[in-house]
């Protein structure tokens, strides 16, 4: 074997040093904040929630092939379900499906779409319609968005599991094995599990929804469906630069630390192609949509009747 070829995996590992540091930092921050609970009480849940959200961002990075080329090794790095609620393998499979840009935002074909089909919406009662209307605002997405998303996800997963879907069953079994490690670890630090669920895991999902709230919209042109948010350092790191979402969707295999340079080099092109779908930081998101719906609940373009009536 050529000596240069034998050194290639080592060079790749060294080149991915930002991701290795991010992984180590995430677990260190989570462990430190859990240990601090006995000293500072409820205040410890602030860094705990941030660490949970950061872990979700790292899971996203891993499923796109970092920091190694070995999927099993990558999965092992983020296997422990510190966010409790969603199996990594289901997140991975659904997110990769989300990257079919031609179907992006479709209520049926995009697992991460927050839109509903018109036929499905017509069958809802007034209470659920009110909840979905609130969920279309930034305040609603932060407060009830995780509950609505998780309830819908779990309901769908249960149907698939009962129907005999082996991949879904295996993913949840894998998740349960991880919980068998994480839950005792939480108890060992003295953090009540119910408090962790309520003030770390749930807000962790809310923090990720800060990003997902703005990153897509319905549009006939797939390239105009994905936003760019020019965020500050905190959110840029928390989301591993996935706020530059148009760049990520064009080059999903690019490492997180390369996205800012890619965006800076071709900013005009990215913004021209996405129709100027640009937001100047998450403060602008709060200012514009705190109590105002950003998008309609019903998808304005695709699958407006429902899957049972599609030709």
Secondary structure as the mmCIF struct_conf table of DSSP 4:
data_model
#
loop_
_struct_conf.conf_type_id
_struct_conf.id
_struct_conf.beg_label_comp_id
_struct_conf.beg_label_asym_id
_struct_conf.beg_label_seq_id
_struct_conf.end_label_comp_id
_struct_conf.end_label_asym_id
_struct_conf.end_label_seq_id
HELX_RH_AL_P HELX_RH_AL_P1 UNK A 3 UNK A 15
TURN_TY1_P TURN_TY1_P1 UNK A 16 UNK A 16
HELX_RH_AL_P HELX_RH_AL_P2 UNK A 17 UNK A 40
HELX_RH_3T_P HELX_RH_3T_P1 UNK A 41 UNK A 43
HELX_RH_AL_P HELX_RH_AL_P3 UNK A 44 UNK A 63
TURN_TY1_P TURN_TY1_P2 UNK A 64 UNK A 65
BEND BEND1 UNK A 67 UNK A 67
BEND BEND2 UNK A 69 UNK A 69
HELX_RH_AL_P HELX_RH_AL_P4 UNK A 71 UNK A 77
TURN_TY1_P TURN_TY1_P3 UNK A 78 UNK A 78
BEND BEND3 UNK A 80 UNK A 80
TURN_TY1_P TURN_TY1_P4 UNK A 82 UNK A 83
BEND BEND4 UNK A 85 UNK A 86
HELX_RH_AL_P HELX_RH_AL_P5 UNK A 88 UNK A 98
TURN_TY1_P TURN_TY1_P5 UNK A 99 UNK A 99
HELX_RH_3T_P HELX_RH_3T_P2 UNK A 101 UNK A 103
TURN_TY1_P TURN_TY1_P6 UNK A 104 UNK A 105
TURN_TY1_P TURN_TY1_P7 UNK A 107 UNK A 109
TURN_TY1_P TURN_TY1_P8 UNK A 111 UNK A 112
STRN STRN1 UNK A 116 UNK A 116
HELX_RH_AL_P HELX_RH_AL_P6 UNK A 118 UNK A 122
TURN_TY1_P TURN_TY1_P9 UNK A 123 UNK A 123
HELX_RH_AL_P HELX_RH_AL_P7 UNK A 126 UNK A 135
TURN_TY1_P TURN_TY1_P10 UNK A 136 UNK A 136
BEND BEND5 UNK A 137 UNK A 137
HELX_RH_AL_P HELX_RH_AL_P8 UNK A 138 UNK A 143
TURN_TY1_P TURN_TY1_P11 UNK A 144 UNK A 144
HELX_RH_AL_P HELX_RH_AL_P9 UNK A 145 UNK A 162
TURN_TY1_P TURN_TY1_P12 UNK A 163 UNK A 164
HELX_RH_AL_P HELX_RH_AL_P10 UNK A 166 UNK A 188
TURN_TY1_P TURN_TY1_P13 UNK A 189 UNK A 190
HELX_RH_AL_P HELX_RH_AL_P11 UNK A 193 UNK A 196
HELX_RH_PI_P HELX_RH_PI_P1 UNK A 197 UNK A 201
HELX_RH_AL_P HELX_RH_AL_P12 UNK A 202 UNK A 212
TURN_TY1_P TURN_TY1_P14 UNK A 213 UNK A 214
BEND BEND6 UNK A 215 UNK A 215
STRN STRN2 UNK A 216 UNK A 216
BEND BEND7 UNK A 220 UNK A 221
HELX_RH_3T_P HELX_RH_3T_P3 UNK A 222 UNK A 225
STRN STRN3 UNK A 226 UNK A 226
STRN STRN4 UNK A 228 UNK A 229
HELX_RH_AL_P HELX_RH_AL_P13 UNK A 233 UNK A 238
TURN_TY1_P TURN_TY1_P15 UNK A 239 UNK A 243
BEND BEND8 UNK A 244 UNK A 244
HELX_RH_AL_P HELX_RH_AL_P14 UNK A 245 UNK A 250
TURN_TY1_P TURN_TY1_P16 UNK A 252 UNK A 253
BEND BEND9 UNK A 254 UNK A 254
HELX_RH_3T_P HELX_RH_3T_P4 UNK A 256 UNK A 258
HELX_RH_AL_P HELX_RH_AL_P15 UNK A 259 UNK A 265
TURN_TY1_P TURN_TY1_P17 UNK A 266 UNK A 266
HELX_RH_AL_P HELX_RH_AL_P16 UNK A 267 UNK A 273
TURN_TY1_P TURN_TY1_P18 UNK A 274 UNK A 276
STRN STRN5 UNK A 278 UNK A 279
BEND BEND10 UNK A 280 UNK A 280
HELX_RH_AL_P HELX_RH_AL_P17 UNK A 282 UNK A 289
BEND BEND11 UNK A 290 UNK A 292
BEND BEND12 UNK A 294 UNK A 295
BEND BEND13 UNK A 297 UNK A 297
STRN STRN6 UNK A 298 UNK A 298
BEND BEND14 UNK A 300 UNK A 302
BEND BEND15 UNK A 305 UNK A 305
HELX_RH_3T_P HELX_RH_3T_P5 UNK A 307 UNK A 309
#
